[in-house]
Amino acid sequence: MKKKATIGVNVFNVFARDLHIETRNETSTFLQSTNIYYPIRSFGLNFSYNFGKMNFNAQPRKKKSIKNDDLKQGEQQMGSGQIGGAGQG
């Protein structure tokens, strides 16, 4: 199939009936013991097929740059005293 299809198999805890989790907390005055049994057994089969073509080697688009020409003009005007209405009659 020209490397477009994949098949996968997954298994979890297939040889035991339950998943057993045992914890024990003990101090000089306290004892806690927990036994948990989860009835879990899992197996599966996966099938995936890719169609179409994705090109990850394409050149990235150029980002548009921002030109701050208005700031440059404003700085020149401020330096020559044309901005700001204070003191003009």
Buried (B, 14 or more C-beta within 10 A) or exposed (E): EEEEEEEEEEEEBEEEEEBEEEEEEEEEEEEEEEEEEEEEBEEEEEEEEEEEEEEEEEEEEEEEEEEEEEEEEEEEEEEEEEEEEEEEE
